[in-house]
Amino acid sequence: MPAPVRPQPLLFAFLAVHVLDRGIAVASQSVVDVLGRAGVAEHAARTTLSRMARRDLLARHRRGRRVYVGLTERSTAVLRDGNARVYGPLDEPWDGAWTLLRFTVPEARRRDRRALQSRLRWAGFGQIDGLWLSPREVDVAALLGGEPDGLRAFRSRALAPTTDEQLVRDAFDLDALAARYRAFAQRWRDRPSPGADPLAEQMLLNADWLELRAADPRLPLRYLPGGWPAVDTAAVFARVDRVLRGPAARAAAGLDAISASGR
């Protein structure tokens, strides 16, 4: 079975496939029902809707006594970024330069430090002795927002005797990442099972895959160990996604929805 998934990632998975760029808002009761199909209790689903609305991730539209939820500019950007992770290539062109960051966050701001580290890992950074590095060119100001104390950012290349392979091994936990890819393939290789709810399975699949892709720093494949499992695992995801897409779309088409433009 897939690893347990919180309601919000499941809802993001639903919105990314069935709401993004469609100009619609879906009845909140229908959203609660959709999440229920994936095992989310009604109270947890409604709490998630309220929390996301407060965080400007959902826009509420009232029609008579019914409330519909649609996307905001913020959630649209989040979903497009997520879709780029879900459906993007495993290997991307690389010019050989690393983005390097060094900064300090005082112990008294421990929560800020954890939040900053989470953003860096989402953006594909690894760490060596306090130095954060990524193989991609990064908009540091947009990523970090308010500058941490003593921030220094620059682009650099490895010089002999240091190699890119060494930097990859030292900064990123490849064994743990490979294990996660193998576990995903094991969970989904024989799915969907006969009689499974296609919409629920699709949400679970996409949320599970996005969580894995978010943890992947998307390093150049040529510097990863031979037989890197992400390649075969991506094929498993693509097959299950292809099987589920049509039936899930038909199930979603029956949900109560309106135009988000108000017309």
N, C-alpha and C positions, 0 to 999 in steps of 0.2 A: 504494500500500500504506500501511496505517497506520504511524505512526512507531513505532520500536522501543519496546517496553514491558518494564519489569523484571518479574520473576516476582511480586513482592508485589502490585503493582496488579492484575495479572491474577487472582491468587488472591482479592483483595478483591472484584473484580467477580463472580467465581463465588459467593463466600460471600454477597454482598449479594442476589443473585437466588435462589439455590437452597438456602441454609441459614438465613439470617436469619429469625427468628420462626417457624421450623418445628420447633424442639426436637429437632434431629437432630445427629449427629456422623457424619462421612464417613470411611471407611477411608483411612488415609494413602496406601496404594498407589493407591487410586482418585483421590485428589487429584493424586498424581504423574502418573498417566495423563492426567487432565484437562489439566494444565498442558502435558504433552507434546503434546497435540493442538493447542496454541497455539504450539508451537515451543520450549518450555522444556526444556532438557536435564535428565535425571533427577538428576544431582548438584546442579544449581542449584535444582531443585524441592525436594529433600530439605533442602538448606541453608536454604532459605527457610522451610520448616516448622519446623525447629529454632530458627531465629532468632526467628520469631514466637512460638513457645511460650515462649522465654526472656523475651520482652518482654510476656508476659501478653496476647497477642493470639489465642492458640489454647490450648484446654484438651485435654489428652490423656486418652483413655478406653481402657483395655485390656480386651479380650475374648479370653481365651486367648492365642494367639500374635499376634493382630492388634491393631494400634493404630489408633484412630479419633480424629479431631480435630474439635472443636466450638468454639463461640464462648465468650468470656468477657464479663464486664460491660464491660470496656474495649473489646473489638472490636465488641460490639453497639452501643455508643455511636458508635464511629467509622463503622460501616457505616450507621447511621441518618442520621448527618450527611451521609455521602456520597450516600445515596439522595435526601436533600433537595436536594442540588446537582444530581444527575442528572435528577430528575423534577420539580423545583420550577419555578415560573414564571420567565420571563425578567425580568419587571417586577414590582416589589413596591411597595406603598403607602409613601409617604415624607412625613414631616411637615415637611421643609425644614430640619431641624437636623442638624448634623454632630457626630460624636464626634471630639474632638481629643485627641491624646496628645503629650506631650513628655517625654523622658527622656535619660539618658546611660548608656553602657556603656563602661567603660575599655578602652583598646587591649589591655591584658593579658588581657581576657576576650573576645577576638575571636570565638571559637567560640560563646560565649553570645550575642553580639550577632547573629551570623548566624542562630542558632536562633530568637531573638526576632523578627527581621525576617521569617523564614519564617512564623511563627505569625501575624504581623500581616497579611502578604499573603494567607494562606489565609483570614483573617477579612475580607478585602476592603478593607484600608487602602491608601491611596496616601500619597505623601510630597511635601512642599514645604519645602525648606530646613530639614530636621530635624524638621518638624512632621508627624505622621502623622494622617490624617483618613479617616473613613468616613461614608457617609450613613446608617448604621444605628446604633441604640442598642445598645451592646455592654456585656456584663458584663466590665469591664476586669480585675477581680481574678481571675476564672476564666480569662480568656484569657492573662494574663501570669504567673500563679502568683506566685512571689517577685517583689516589686516591684523594677524597675530603679532605679538611683540617680536621685534627683530627679524621680520620676514625677509628672507633673501631668496630670489627665484632666478634661475638661469637655465640655459640649454647647453649641453655638453656632450662630448663623445668619449668613449672609453679609450684610454691610451695604454699601450703595452707597458708592463706585462698583464694588466687587467683586460679581461675579455668581456664581451656582452654576455656570453654564456655564464661566466662567473657572477656577474651582476644579477642575472635572472635567478640563479640558484641561491644567492645570498639574501636577496630582498623578498623573495616570494616562496611561500610554502607549497611547492609543487606536489608533494606527496599527498597532502590533505586535499588539494584541489582535484587531483586525479582520482582519489577515492570518492569524492562527491560525484564526479562524472560517472564513475562505474556504478555507484548506488542508484543514480537516476535511471541509468539504462536498465538496471535490474528491476526497478519498480515498474517501468513502463513498457518493457519489451513485449509482454504478452497482453497488452491492453489496447483498446477497450475490450472488456469481457462481454459476452453476449448478454443483452438485456440491460446494459449499463445506461444511465441517463447521459445522453451526449453533451448537454449543456453543462451539467455538473462536472463531468469528466474533462471537458475543455477548460473550464475555469481552474480546476485542480492542476491540469497539465501545464497551462500557461503560467500560473502562479509559481509552480514548482520550478519550471525552466527559467523564469525570470530571476528567481532567487539565486539559482546557480550561476546564471550569466552575470548577475550583478557582482558575484564574488570572484569572477574571473577577470584578471587584469588585462586580458586580451593581448598577451605577449606574442611576439612573432613566432610562428610555429617552428621555424628553423632552429630556434634556440631551446626548444622543449624536448624532453626525452622521446626516443623513438617509440612508435606505437601510441602516441598521445591519445587518451581515450575520448577526448572531446569530439574527435572526428566521427567515430562510430556512434557516440551518444547523440550527436546532432542529427544523425540519420534516423535514430529511433524517434526523437522528438518530431522530426518532419513527417515521418510515416503516420504517427498517431494523430498529429495535428491535421493531416490531410484527410484521414478517415473521419474525424469528428466534425470538420468544418461545415459540411453540408447539413447533417442532421441537427447540429447545434444552431445553425442559422435559422432553420425552419422552426425550431422550438422558440427562439428569441423573437421571431416574427410575430408570434401570437401574444406578446406582452402588450400591456396597456401603455401606449406612448403618444406623445404630442410633439408638434413642432416647438423647438426651443426658442424660436424667434417671436413666438406669441401670435403668429398668423394662423 
